[in-house]
Amino acid sequence: MKLLLLLLLPFSSFAQTVGKIPAPTGFDRTAVTNGSFGQWLRTISLKQDKTVYLYNGQPKQNQQAQAAVLNISVGKKDLQQCADAVMRLRAEWLYAHQQYKQIAFHATDGTLLDYAAWQQGCRFQLKNQRLVKVCNQEQGNSKTGFQAYLELVFSYAGTTSLQKELVPAAGSTLQPGDVFVQGGSPGHAVIVMDVITNRTGKKKFMLAQSYMPAQDIHILKNPADGSCWYDENFGSLLETPEWTFNSKALHHWPE
Protein backbone atom coordinates (compact mmCIF):
# COMPACT_ATOMS: atom_id res chain seq x y z
CA MET A 1 0.00 0.00 0.00
CA LYS A 2 2.80 2.44 0.86
CA LEU A 3 4.49 1.70 -2.46
CA LEU A 4 1.23 2.32 -4.32
CA LEU A 5 0.78 5.68 -2.59
CA LEU A 6 4.31 6.71 -3.56
CA LEU A 7 3.63 5.83 -7.17
CA LEU A 8 0.51 7.98 -7.15
CA LEU A 9 2.28 11.04 -5.78
CA PRO A 10 3.32 13.74 -8.31
CA PHE A 11 7.10 13.96 -8.65
CA SER A 12 7.17 17.46 -7.14
CA SER A 13 6.03 15.97 -3.83
CA PHE A 14 9.39 14.27 -3.34
CA ALA A 15 11.74 15.91 -5.87
CA GLN A 16 13.14 18.54 -3.52
CA THR A 17 15.46 20.14 -6.07
CA VAL A 18 15.57 20.63 -9.84
CA GLY A 19 18.32 18.02 -10.09
CA LYS A 20 16.10 15.38 -8.49
CA ILE A 21 13.26 15.68 -10.98
CA PRO A 22 13.23 12.21 -12.58
CA ALA A 23 14.61 11.77 -16.07
CA PRO A 24 12.87 9.44 -18.54
CA THR A 25 14.06 5.85 -18.65
CA GLY A 26 17.39 5.56 -20.44
CA PHE A 27 18.43 9.18 -19.84
CA ASP A 28 20.96 10.57 -17.37
CA ARG A 29 21.97 14.08 -16.36
CA THR A 30 24.52 15.56 -18.75
CA ALA A 31 27.88 16.15 -17.06
CA VAL A 32 28.52 19.72 -15.95
CA THR A 33 31.55 21.42 -14.42
CA ASN A 34 31.71 21.70 -10.63
CA GLY A 35 30.72 25.19 -9.57
CA SER A 36 29.18 25.98 -12.95
CA PHE A 37 25.92 27.78 -13.54
CA GLY A 38 24.41 24.52 -14.80
CA GLN A 39 25.36 22.66 -11.65
CA TRP A 40 23.96 25.44 -9.47
CA LEU A 41 20.63 25.42 -11.31
CA ARG A 42 20.21 21.77 -10.34
CA THR A 43 20.48 22.65 -6.65
CA ILE A 44 17.54 25.07 -6.64
CA SER A 45 14.82 23.81 -4.32
CA LEU A 46 11.22 23.29 -5.37
CA LYS A 47 8.03 24.21 -3.55
CA GLN A 48 5.73 21.39 -2.50
CA ASP A 49 2.79 23.48 -3.72
CA LYS A 50 2.75 23.52 -7.53
CA THR A 51 0.48 26.60 -7.65
CA VAL A 52 2.01 29.60 -9.43
CA TYR A 53 1.28 32.84 -7.59
CA LEU A 54 1.54 36.39 -8.87
CA TYR A 55 3.51 39.12 -7.09
CA ASN A 56 0.30 40.28 -5.38
CA GLY A 57 -0.36 36.87 -3.84
CA GLN A 58 -3.13 35.92 -6.25
CA PRO A 59 -2.91 32.61 -8.13
CA LYS A 60 -2.07 32.86 -11.81
CA GLN A 61 -5.08 32.30 -14.05
CA ASN A 62 -3.37 29.58 -16.10
CA GLN A 63 -2.32 26.78 -13.75
CA GLN A 64 -1.76 24.21 -16.52
CA ALA A 65 1.65 25.36 -17.76
CA GLN A 66 3.86 24.26 -14.86
CA ALA A 67 5.26 20.94 -13.71
CA ALA A 68 6.90 22.43 -10.58
CA VAL A 69 7.60 25.78 -8.94
CA LEU A 70 11.02 27.05 -7.87
CA ASN A 71 11.36 28.04 -4.22
CA ILE A 72 12.44 31.59 -5.08
CA SER A 73 10.55 34.71 -4.07
CA VAL A 74 8.81 36.69 -6.80
CA GLY A 75 8.79 39.81 -4.61
CA LYS A 76 5.86 42.13 -4.02
CA LYS A 77 6.22 44.29 -7.13
CA ASP A 78 5.29 43.60 -10.74
CA LEU A 79 8.95 43.44 -11.77
CA GLN A 80 10.31 39.89 -11.90
CA GLN A 81 8.84 38.88 -15.25
CA CYS A 82 10.34 36.69 -17.99
CA ALA A 83 13.77 38.15 -18.78
CA ASP A 84 14.05 39.30 -15.17
CA ALA A 85 13.74 35.73 -13.90
CA VAL A 86 16.58 34.66 -16.20
CA MET A 87 18.78 37.52 -15.00
CA ARG A 88 17.80 36.80 -11.39
CA LEU A 89 19.02 33.22 -11.61
CA ARG A 90 22.27 34.22 -13.28
CA ALA A 91 22.93 36.97 -10.75
CA GLU A 92 22.11 34.74 -7.78
CA TRP A 93 24.64 32.15 -8.95
CA LEU A 94 27.35 34.79 -9.36
CA TYR A 95 26.49 36.32 -5.98
CA ALA A 96 26.64 32.90 -4.29
CA HIS A 97 30.14 32.42 -5.72
CA GLN A 98 31.20 35.98 -4.80
CA GLN A 99 31.81 36.85 -8.44
CA TYR A 100 30.48 40.34 -7.86
CA LYS A 101 32.31 42.01 -10.73
CA GLN A 102 30.59 39.65 -13.16
CA ILE A 103 27.11 40.76 -12.05
CA ALA A 104 26.24 43.32 -14.70
CA PHE A 105 23.40 43.77 -17.16
CA HIS A 106 22.68 46.46 -19.71
CA ALA A 107 19.49 48.48 -19.48
CA THR A 108 17.39 48.82 -22.61
CA ASP A 109 18.94 52.27 -23.19
CA GLY A 110 22.42 50.71 -23.17
CA THR A 111 23.50 51.82 -19.69
CA LEU A 112 25.62 49.21 -17.90
CA LEU A 113 23.99 48.40 -14.57
CA ASP A 114 26.93 46.84 -12.75
CA TYR A 115 26.71 45.51 -9.22
CA ALA A 116 30.34 46.46 -8.57
CA ALA A 117 29.37 50.14 -8.87
CA TRP A 118 26.33 49.52 -6.64
CA GLN A 119 28.61 48.07 -3.96
CA GLN A 120 30.69 51.27 -4.13
CA GLY A 121 27.63 53.38 -3.34
CA CYS A 122 26.58 54.27 -6.88
CA ARG A 123 22.94 54.36 -7.91
CA PHE A 124 21.28 54.82 -11.29
CA GLN A 125 18.77 57.61 -11.73
CA LEU A 126 16.62 58.47 -14.71
CA LYS A 127 17.41 61.95 -16.04
CA ASN A 128 16.28 63.27 -19.41
CA GLN A 129 15.16 59.77 -20.43
CA ARG A 130 18.62 58.32 -19.73
CA LEU A 131 19.99 56.45 -16.75
CA VAL A 132 22.80 58.32 -15.00
CA LYS A 133 25.19 56.90 -12.41
CA VAL A 134 25.21 58.92 -9.19
CA CYS A 135 27.68 57.81 -6.49
CA ASN A 136 26.50 59.26 -3.20
CA GLN A 137 25.47 56.27 -1.07
CA GLU A 138 27.31 54.19 1.50
CA GLN A 139 29.32 51.23 0.26
CA GLY A 140 27.97 47.79 1.07
CA ASN A 141 27.32 44.24 -0.01
CA SER A 142 24.29 43.16 1.99
CA LYS A 143 21.71 40.73 0.65
CA THR A 144 19.10 43.46 1.03
CA GLY A 145 21.20 45.80 -1.10
CA PHE A 146 21.67 43.06 -3.69
CA GLN A 147 17.91 42.57 -3.92
CA ALA A 148 17.48 46.33 -4.39
CA TYR A 149 20.04 46.20 -7.20
CA LEU A 150 18.07 43.40 -8.87
CA GLU A 151 14.89 45.47 -8.69
CA LEU A 152 16.75 48.23 -10.56
CA VAL A 153 17.77 45.73 -13.25
CA PHE A 154 14.22 44.39 -13.52
CA SER A 155 12.91 47.94 -13.93
CA TYR A 156 15.19 48.97 -16.80
CA ALA A 157 16.28 45.76 -18.57
CA GLY A 158 14.15 43.31 -20.53
CA THR A 159 14.07 40.82 -23.35
CA THR A 160 15.57 43.26 -25.87
CA SER A 161 18.59 44.07 -23.72
CA LEU A 162 18.99 40.46 -22.56
CA GLN A 163 19.12 39.20 -26.12
CA LYS A 164 21.95 41.65 -26.83
CA GLU A 165 23.83 40.38 -23.76
CA LEU A 166 23.81 36.81 -25.02
CA VAL A 167 25.53 34.95 -27.86
CA PRO A 168 23.51 33.09 -30.53
CA ALA A 169 23.97 29.36 -29.98
CA ALA A 170 23.24 28.07 -33.48
CA GLY A 171 25.23 24.92 -34.17
CA SER A 172 26.66 24.60 -30.67
CA THR A 173 25.93 22.16 -27.85
CA LEU A 174 22.86 22.77 -25.74
CA GLN A 175 23.75 23.17 -22.06
CA PRO A 176 22.06 24.07 -18.75
CA GLY A 177 21.85 27.84 -18.33
CA ASP A 178 21.20 28.52 -22.02
CA VAL A 179 18.35 30.87 -22.83
CA PHE A 180 15.65 30.91 -25.47
CA VAL A 181 14.92 34.60 -25.96
CA GLN A 182 12.93 36.72 -28.36
CA GLY A 183 13.44 40.41 -27.72
CA GLY A 184 10.60 42.84 -28.18
CA SER A 185 7.45 44.32 -26.73
CA PRO A 186 6.11 41.83 -26.15
CA GLY A 187 9.02 39.41 -26.10
CA HIS A 188 9.75 36.40 -23.98
CA ALA A 189 12.63 34.43 -22.45
CA VAL A 190 12.89 30.99 -20.87
CA ILE A 191 15.96 29.35 -19.37
CA VAL A 192 17.29 25.82 -19.82
CA MET A 193 17.36 24.43 -16.28
CA ASP A 194 18.78 20.99 -17.05
CA VAL A 195 19.88 18.70 -19.88
CA ILE A 196 19.78 14.90 -20.02
CA THR A 197 21.34 12.47 -22.51
CA ASN A 198 20.81 8.82 -23.44
CA ARG A 199 23.33 6.26 -24.66
CA THR A 200 22.85 7.22 -28.31
CA GLY A 201 23.57 10.88 -27.56
CA LYS A 202 19.98 12.06 -27.83
CA LYS A 203 19.34 15.04 -25.56
CA LYS A 204 16.31 16.41 -23.78
CA PHE A 205 16.10 19.65 -21.81
CA MET A 206 14.02 21.30 -19.10
CA LEU A 207 12.75 24.89 -19.23
CA ALA A 208 11.68 27.44 -16.62
CA GLN A 209 10.00 30.82 -16.93
CA SER A 210 8.34 33.72 -15.22
CA TYR A 211 5.81 35.72 -17.21
CA MET A 212 3.53 38.74 -17.11
CA PRO A 213 2.47 39.86 -14.62
CA ALA A 214 5.41 38.96 -12.36
CA GLN A 215 4.94 35.43 -11.01
CA ASP A 216 6.70 32.47 -9.43
CA ILE A 217 9.43 30.99 -11.60
CA HIS A 218 8.17 27.61 -12.72
CA ILE A 219 9.26 24.51 -14.64
CA LEU A 220 7.33 24.30 -17.90
CA LYS A 221 5.37 21.31 -19.13
CA ASN A 222 5.96 20.17 -22.68
CA PRO A 223 2.58 20.65 -24.45
CA ALA A 224 3.39 17.67 -26.67
CA ASP A 225 3.42 15.05 -23.91
CA GLY A 226 2.79 16.76 -20.56
CA SER A 227 6.28 15.99 -19.23
CA CYS A 228 8.85 18.60 -18.23
CA TRP A 229 11.32 17.46 -20.92
CA TYR A 230 11.71 18.82 -24.45
CA ASP A 231 13.54 17.08 -27.31
CA GLU A 232 16.71 18.83 -28.49
CA ASN A 233 15.65 18.22 -32.09
CA PHE A 234 12.36 20.09 -31.80
CA GLY A 235 12.34 21.29 -35.39
CA SER A 236 11.91 24.85 -36.61
CA LEU A 237 9.64 25.91 -33.73
CA LEU A 238 9.83 25.29 -30.00
CA GLU A 239 6.31 25.15 -28.60
CA THR A 240 6.04 26.03 -24.91
CA PRO A 241 2.75 26.45 -23.03
CA GLU A 242 2.62 30.22 -23.43
CA TRP A 243 5.10 31.11 -26.18
CA THR A 244 6.51 29.75 -29.44
CA PHE A 245 10.20 30.30 -30.20
CA ASN A 246 12.02 29.72 -33.48
CA SER A 247 15.21 27.67 -33.63
CA LYS A 248 17.37 30.81 -33.74
CA ALA A 249 16.13 31.92 -30.30
CA LEU A 250 18.64 29.76 -28.39
CA HIS A 251 21.52 31.75 -26.83
CA HIS A 252 24.54 31.15 -24.58
CA TRP A 253 25.97 33.43 -21.93
CA PRO A 254 29.23 35.02 -23.11
CA GLU A 255 32.46 33.51 -21.78
C-alpha positions in Angstrom: 0.0 0.0 0.0 2.8 2.4 0.9 4.5 1.7 -2.5 1.2 2.3 -4.3 0.8 5.7 -2.6 4.3 6.7 -3.6 3.6 5.8 -7.2 0.5 8.0 -7.2 2.3 11.0 -5.8 3.3 13.7 -8.3 7.1 14.0 -8.7 7.2 17.5 -7.1 6.0 16.0 -3.8 9.4 14.3 -3.3 11.7 15.9 -5.9 13.1 18.5 -3.5 15.5 20.1 -6.1 15.6 20.6 -9.8 18.3 18.0 -10.1 16.1 15.4 -8.5 13.3 15.7 -11.0 13.2 12.2 -12.6 14.6 11.8 -16.1 12.9 9.4 -18.5 14.1 5.8 -18.6 17.4 5.6 -20.4 18.4 9.2 -19.8 21.0 10.6 -17.4 22.0 14.1 -16.4 24.5 15.6 -18.8 27.9 16.1 -17.1 28.5 19.7 -15.9 31.5 21.4 -14.4 31.7 21.7 -10.6 30.7 25.2 -9.6 29.2 26.0 -12.9 25.9 27.8 -13.5 24.4 24.5 -14.8 25.4 22.7 -11.7 24.0 25.4 -9.5 20.6 25.4 -11.3 20.2 21.8 -10.3 20.5 22.7 -6.6 17.5 25.1 -6.6 14.8 23.8 -4.3 11.2 23.3 -5.4 8.0 24.2 -3.5 5.7 21.4 -2.5 2.8 23.5 -3.7 2.7 23.5 -7.5 0.5 26.6 -7.7 2.0 29.6 -9.4 1.3 32.8 -7.6 1.5 36.4 -8.9 3.5 39.1 -7.1 0.3 40.3 -5.4 -0.4 36.9 -3.8 -3.1 35.9 -6.2 -2.9 32.6 -8.1 -2.1 32.9 -11.8 -5.1 32.3 -14.0 -3.4 29.6 -16.1 -2.3 26.8 -13.7 -1.8 24.2 -16.5 1.7 25.4 -17.8 3.9 24.3 -14.9 5.3 20.9 -13.7 6.9 22.4 -10.6 7.6 25.8 -8.9 11.0 27.0 -7.9 11.4 28.0 -4.2 12.4 31.6 -5.1 10.6 34.7 -4.1 8.8 36.7 -6.8 8.8 39.8 -4.6 5.9 42.1 -4.0 6.2 44.3 -7.1 5.3 43.6 -10.7 8.9 43.4 -11.8 10.3 39.9 -11.9 8.8 38.9 -15.2 10.3 36.7 -18.0 13.8 38.2 -18.8 14.0 39.3 -15.2 13.7 35.7 -13.9 16.6 34.7 -16.2 18.8 37.5 -15.0 17.8 36.8 -11.4 19.0 33.2 -11.6 22.3 34.2 -13.3 22.9 37.0 -10.8 22.1 34.7 -7.8 24.6 32.2 -9.0 27.4 34.8 -9.4 26.5 36.3 -6.0 26.6 32.9 -4.3 30.1 32.4 -5.7 31.2 36.0 -4.8 31.8 36.9 -8.4 30.5 40.3 -7.9 32.3 42.0 -10.7 30.6 39.7 -13.2 27.1 40.8 -12.0 26.2 43.3 -14.7 23.4 43.8 -17.2 22.7 46.5 -19.7 19.5 48.5 -19.5 17.4 48.8 -22.6 18.9 52.3 -23.2 22.4 50.7 -23.2 23.5 51.8 -19.7 25.6 49.2 -17.9 24.0 48.4 -14.6 26.9 46.8 -12.7 26.7 45.5 -9.2 30.3 46.5 -8.6 29.4 50.1 -8.9 26.3 49.5 -6.6 28.6 48.1 -4.0 30.7 51.3 -4.1 27.6 53.4 -3.3 26.6 54.3 -6.9 22.9 54.4 -7.9 21.3 54.8 -11.3 18.8 57.6 -11.7 16.6 58.5 -14.7 17.4 61.9 -16.0 16.3 63.3 -19.4 15.2 59.8 -20.4 18.6 58.3 -19.7 20.0 56.4 -16.7 22.8 58.3 -15.0 25.2 56.9 -12.4 25.2 58.9 -9.2 27.7 57.8 -6.5 26.5 59.3 -3.2 25.5 56.3 -1.1 27.3 54.2 1.5 29.3 51.2 0.3 28.0 47.8 1.1 27.3 44.2 0.0 24.3 43.2 2.0 21.7 40.7 0.6 19.1 43.5 1.0 21.2 45.8 -1.1 21.7 43.1 -3.7 17.9 42.6 -3.9 17.5 46.3 -4.4 20.0 46.2 -7.2 18.1 43.4 -8.9 14.9 45.5 -8.7 16.7 48.2 -10.6 17.8 45.7 -13.3 14.2 44.4 -13.5 12.9 47.9 -13.9 15.2 49.0 -16.8 16.3 45.8 -18.6 14.2 43.3 -20.5 14.1 40.8 -23.4 15.6 43.3 -25.9 18.6 44.1 -23.7 19.0 40.5 -22.6 19.1 39.2 -26.1 21.9 41.6 -26.8 23.8 40.4 -23.8 23.8 36.8 -25.0 25.5 35.0 -27.9 23.5 33.1 -30.5 24.0 29.4 -30.0 23.2 28.1 -33.5 25.2 24.9 -34.2 26.7 24.6 -30.7 25.9 22.2 -27.9 22.9 22.8 -25.7 23.7 23.2 -22.1 22.1 24.1 -18.7 21.9 27.8 -18.3 21.2 28.5 -22.0 18.4 30.9 -22.8 15.7 30.9 -25.5 14.9 34.6 -26.0 12.9 36.7 -28.4 13.4 40.4 -27.7 10.6 42.8 -28.2 7.4 44.3 -26.7 6.1 41.8 -26.2 9.0 39.4 -26.1 9.8 36.4 -24.0 12.6 34.4 -22.4 12.9 31.0 -20.9 16.0 29.3 -19.4 17.3 25.8 -19.8 17.4 24.4 -16.3 18.8 21.0 -17.0 19.9 18.7 -19.9 19.8 14.9 -20.0 21.3 12.5 -22.5 20.8 8.8 -23.4 23.3 6.3 -24.7 22.8 7.2 -28.3 23.6 10.9 -27.6 20.0 12.1 -27.8 19.3 15.0 -25.6 16.3 16.4 -23.8 16.1 19.6 -21.8 14.0 21.3 -19.1 12.8 24.9 -19.2 11.7 27.4 -16.6 10.0 30.8 -16.9 8.3 33.7 -15.2 5.8 35.7 -17.2 3.5 38.7 -17.1 2.5 39.9 -14.6 5.4 39.0 -12.4 4.9 35.4 -11.0 6.7 32.5 -9.4 9.4 31.0 -11.6 8.2 27.6 -12.7 9.3 24.5 -14.6 7.3 24.3 -17.9 5.4 21.3 -19.1 6.0 20.2 -22.7 2.6 20.7 -24.5 3.4 17.7 -26.7 3.4 15.1 -23.9 2.8 16.8 -20.6 6.3 16.0 -19.2 8.8 18.6 -18.2 11.3 17.5 -20.9 11.7 18.8 -24.4 13.5 17.1 -27.3 16.7 18.8 -28.5 15.6 18.2 -32.1 12.4 20.1 -31.8 12.3 21.3 -35.4 11.9 24.8 -36.6 9.6 25.9 -33.7 9.8 25.3 -30.0 6.3 25.1 -28.6 6.0 26.0 -24.9 2.8 26.4 -23.0 2.6 30.2 -23.4 5.1 31.1 -26.2 6.5 29.8 -29.4 10.2 30.3 -30.2 12.0 29.7 -33.5 15.2 27.7 -33.6 17.4 30.8 -33.7 16.1 31.9 -30.3 18.6 29.8 -28.4 21.5 31.7 -26.8 24.5 31.1 -24.6 26.0 33.4 -21.9 29.2 35.0 -23.1 32.5 33.5 -21.8 
